[in-house]
Amino acid sequence: MQLNQWPQAMRPREKLMANGAGSLSDAELLAIFLRTGLPGCNVVDLAQQLLADFGTLSELISAPKQEFCQAKGLGSAKYVQLQAVMEMARRVLAAQLRRDTVMDSTESAKRYAAAELAQHANEMFALLLLDSQHRLIEFKTLFQGTINQASVYPRVIVQTVLAANAAAVILCHNHPSGIAEPSNADIQITQRIQDALALVDVTVLDHLVVTQGHVVSMAERQLI
């Protein structure tokens, strides 16, 4: 059945207007992004098929460019459009975080780190640089690695912190494997960074391990 033959209350756009975006399923949200279906396949059915092919909405959004563009109903124009939407979302989140008077919420830091790091296919290591009141100065990506590791150098971290005149930091890195549990190597490098920054009176407040859909706080696990 064509979408224009559905009852208005069931159509994704009308449903969003009436009840808000949170009322929509993943397929309905994706259908609004796609805008049109294919011959013999309405846009909601196409969205459901794409989700079945990729596994989840998160996996579709983070799919490599070539895989995304080759999927039925997508292509390079949709890829560019999606990247623009994701970047706008990241910038809005960054602006909201900078407006916070004090960065005293682990959940805010988790959301920010996830927005910046969750979609990367390679391991990335970054810092949330904070002032003496724990307000955000800058989010800084320092190291990039292979599929499962990044070389992290405490000396570079100290230099970055001093250049920003930061008083505290939150360490962040992603696990492309999808397993958010901190490894022994994560715990060891965190201690080394803590020791190095203690020499310049800078506090490590947390180390966040990011995967798609989940972020683990090492401070909450009492690993810091």
N, C-alpha and C positions, 0 to 999 in steps of 0.2 A: 504493500500500500504506500502511495506517495505521502510525503509528510504533510502536504497541504490538505490531505483528506483526514488527517487525525483530528480529534477534538482539540480545540485551542489549549485547554488546560494541560494537555499531554505534550504539546510541542515544546522543545527545549527553550527557545527564546522567550515564549510567553510564560513558561513556568519560572524562568529566572526573573523576569520582570515582576511576576506576582509574588514569588516566595523567596527570592534571593538566590545567589549562586550556590550556597551551601545545600540547597534542596536538590541539586542535580546529581545524577550518577556520573561516574567517570566517562561513560559513553556519551551522555548528554552534553557534558562540558566539551568533550572532544568534537562532537557534532557541531557545536556552535563555532568552534575554531575552524573546522573544515568548510563550513558554510554550504557546500553542495555535495551531493552524492554522485553516483555513477549511473549510467544507463541500466535500468532494471534493479538498482540498489539505492534506496534512500539514504540520506546522510547518517541517520542513527544506526542503520544496519551496517553501513560502511565503518562507522566508528567502532561498533561492537566487533567487527571482523578484524580491524587493526589491533584492538586490544587483545583479542585472542591470539593473533599472530605474534605480537611482541611480548605478551605475558601480562604486563601491567602498564598503567599510564606512565609511571616513573620510568620504566624501561623504554617505552616509546620515546619519551621526551629526551632521554639521555643516549639514544641510539646513535652510533656513528653516522656521519653525514651520508656516506654512500648507501648504507643499509636503509636509512630513513628515506632518502630520495627515490630509491628503487621500489618502495612499497606502493601498492595500488592505492591511488587516491591522494598521494602525498606529492613528492617532487621537490625541486630546488626552491620554488617560490614559497611553498609551505615551510620548508626548512629555514629560510631566511626570516619569514614572519615569526616562527616560533622562537628563534634565537633573539629577535628583537623584543618579544614579549617577556622572555626569561630575563633579559638584561634590564628591562624596565622594572620588573619585579625586584631584582637585586638592588637596583638604585633606590627604589622606594623604601625597601627594608633598611638600607644603609642610612637614608635620610631620617627615618623614624628612630633608628638607634642613636644617631647623633643628637637627636632632640631630647633623649633621655637625660635627666639631670645627673643621675649617677648610674653607672653600670653595675647594679647590685643584683641583677636577676640572671641566674644561670640559664633560664629558658630563653631570654632574649639573646644571649650569646650563642646558645645552641641553634636558634633559628637563623641567626646571621651566618654562622659557620656553615650550616647546611646549605644555605642559599649560595654561598660562595664556592663550596668544595664538593658537594655531593655528586654533581654530574660529571666530574672529571674521570677519565678512564685511567689516568696515571696518578701515582701518589704525589700529593702536594703538601707542603708544610708552610704554615702561615702564622702570623701574629696579630692579635688584637692589641694594639698599643693604647694604653690608657694614661690619663693624667693623674695627679695626686688625689682627685676626687672620684677617680674611676670613671671619668667620662672618656668616650672614644676619641682618640686622636686620629687613628688611621688603621685600616686593615691592610696588612702587608704580606703578600706571598713572597717567600724567600727561596724555597727550594722545590725543584720538581724532579721526580724520579721515574722509574720504570713502572711496570704494572703492579709491583708489590713493594717497592722501597724507594726512599729518597735519602740522599746523604745530607745530614744536618750538621752544621758547624756552629758550635756555641760562640766562637769568636765573631762570626758574622752577625749573630743575633745580638751580641753585646754592642757591636758597632751600630746596628740599626736602632736599638733602643736608645742609645746615647744621642744619635742624630735627631731622633724625634723628641728628645727630652721627656721620655716616658717615665712614669713612676711605678707602673705595674704592667704586666702583660698577661694575656691568656693565649696559650699555645693551641694551635689547631692543626690537625692533619686528617686526611681521608684515607680510608681503606677500600680501594676499588674491588677487593675480593667480596665485599658485602658483609664481612664479619667485623662488627664494631668493637669487639673485646680488645682492650689494650694488651699488646704483646710484652714480653719481657724486655725486648729492645726499646719499646715505647717508654716503659718505666725507667730504664737505665738512662736514656737520653734526656728524659725529663729531669732526673736528678742532676745530671751534668749541667744542664741549662740553669737549673735553680742555683747550683753552686757558683756558676760563672756570674750570674746576675746579682747574687748576694754581695759580691765584691764591689758592686757599684750601687748598692742599696736599692735594687729594683726587685719587686715581689712577683713571683709567678703565682697567679691566683688559681689557675686551672689549666688542664690540658684536655681538649675536646677531640674525641675520635669520631669521625664522621663517615657514615655510609648513607646510601639512598634509603630514606625513611627512618633512620635511627641515628642518634648522637649519644655517645657515652661521655660523661664527665668523670675524669679521674679524681677530681676533688670529692665528688659525691661518693666515689668508691673508696675514699680515704687512701688513695695511692699517691697523694701529694701531701 
